[in-house]
Amino acid sequence: MKIDCCNLGCPEPVLKTKKALEELEEDSLLEVLVNSVSSLENVKRFATKSGYVIRVEDQEGGKFLITIIKGYKCAIVDKEEKNFLNKTFFIKTDKIGNGELGTTLMKGFLKTMLEFKALPKNLVFVNEGVFLTTKDENLDLIENLKELEKRGVNIYSCGLCLNFYNIDTDDLKVGEVGNAYDSMDMLLNTDVVSL
């Protein structure tokens, strides 16, 4: 089976892939055609996280063909859960409060997180929160986020938000491009702290 997910916005490529896999017989191949790096990364992450074996081929015209093999799953090795709280920090802005004080509070808050042994599983940056993972003026904070990522915290920046603010995915300095499907999964299956 082959599905064309070109020119679809987040989370459509992931949702179409999920639906196609549910309808597909075991021991079958699903080919997913996408034409953006964020769609490629989102579908790859979904398939890998679900345990499927995948292969990616570059196509003409900036397209990518993702082949997912249904019926063959690989073991997924999770990080040591004892080091992580079942929490997702949903970061909606680049400040806590307003103005310069709000910026200082946000940076201090995220830096202080490094001092704890048990860390949240996920940091999800949406809306103006994506400025914290992409803007050069936040390089000191980005180094802190990189340390959190090195310790195993998943860091996602909303792909739709990056597009809205005309931020290229290449400008992402830490973490991965996120999507609505993964974000909703985290929001429904972990305790959420909203900032």
N, C-alpha and C positions, 0 to 999 in steps of 0.2 A: 504494500500500500504506500502511496506517496501523497503527501499533503503540501500545499503551497501556502506558506505563511509570510510571503513577501509583503512588505508595506503594511503590515499589521502592527498596531500599537500594543504596548504592554497592557494587560497580560495575555492577549489573544494567542500568540504563538505557543505559550506554555499550556494554555487551556485546550487549544486544538490538539496539541500533542498528547496531553493526558487523555482526552476523550478518544482519540484514535487508538491509543494503546489499550484502553478498556474494551474497545470493540474488536480488536485484533486477536486472532487465534494465537495460541502458544506456538513457539518455534517459527515465528514469522518475522519479517523485517518491516520496519516503518522508516520511510525516508521523509525527512522534513526539510523543505527548502526555505531558507531565510535570506534576507539581504541587508541585515544590519548586525554589527558586532554585538550590540546589546541583546538582540533576539538570539543570536548564536550562543552567547554565554548563558542566557537564561534557560534555554532549552537544554543545553549541555548539563547545566547544574541540576535541573529537574531530573533528567534521565539518570545522571550519575548518583544523585541523592536517593533515587528510587532503586538503585542497584543494577540498572541495565548496562550492558556493554554497548559502547557507542564508537562510531568512527566519523570523522569530519573530513570532507573534501572541499577544497576551494573550487568554485565554479566561475564561469565567465560573468562579467558584468558586476563584480562585487558580491556575488551570491555564495552561499555555503550550503552544502548538502550534508545533513546530519543523518546517519544511518543508525537506528536503534534496533537491537536484536531482542525481541521479546521471547522469553522462555529461557534465556541465559542470564542469570543474575550473578553478580559478583558480591562477595561478602563486603559489607561496609563496616569499616573499623571506626567506631566513634572515639572521640577524645575521652580521656578519663573523666567521667561524669562527676567524680568527687570534687574536682577543682572548679566546677561550674554550678552556679545557682540556676534554677529553672526560670530565668528572667530574660526579658527583652527590653532594652531601653529604646523607646520610640522617640527620636529627637526631631522635632518639627521646626526648629528655628536655630539660628546660630547664636542665640542669646538666652539667658535665663532672666527674664524681665526686659528692661529697656536700656538703650544707650550703651555707653562705654562700660558702665558697671555690669550690665547684663552680659557683655562679651567677656569681661574678666571672670565673672561667676561661672560661665559655661566652661571656659578653658580650665579654671581651677578645679571644677567639679570632675571633669574628665581626667585631668592629671591625677587627682587624688584617688581615682579608681585603681590606679596602679599599686597602691599601698595595701590592697586587700588580697588575701590568699584565694578566696572564693570569688570568682568573677561572673558577670552575667554571660549567658551563652551568646547573646546577639546584641549588636548596636545597629539600629536601622535609622538612617538619615533620610528625611523626606522634606519637601518644601524647601525653605531657606536653610535647613539643616545641612543640605548638600554643600553649602559653602565651606563648611568645616572640613570636608574631605578633599576639596579641590582648589581652594584659593591660596596663593603664595603667602599672603599675610598671616596665614594660620600654620606656617611650617613648624613652629614649636609644638603646637597641638597635634599636628599630623605625626610628628615623631612619637608622641605619647600614644597615639592611636596605633601606630605601627608596632609599638611594644605590646599593646594589648592583643593585637592580631597575632604576634609571634607567640604569645602565651595561649593562643587558641580561641580567642573571642572572634566570632563571625562578625564582619563589618560590611554592611550593605548601604549603598547610596541609590536611591530611587532613580531608575532609568528615565521614567517619564519626567521627573523633576529636573534631571540634568538636561533633557531635551528642551523643557520649557524655558530654562534659564540660558539656553544656547551654550551649554558647557559640553565640550566634546568628551567622550568617554576616555580619551587619551589623557585628559586633564585630571582624571581621578588619581589621587596620590596615595591612597590607602584603601584596602578592601576591594569589593567587587560591585558591579552594577546589580542592583536588586530589581525585583519585579513584584507586582501586586500579588501574585499567587504565593510566592515564598513569604512575603510580608504577612499576608492573611493567615498562613499556616503558623507562623510564629506568634501572631497576636492571639490566635485561638488556642494554642497549645503550650504557651508559657505564661508566667505572670508578667504583666506589662507595666513598665514605669514610663509615663509620658512626660516629656520635657518640651 
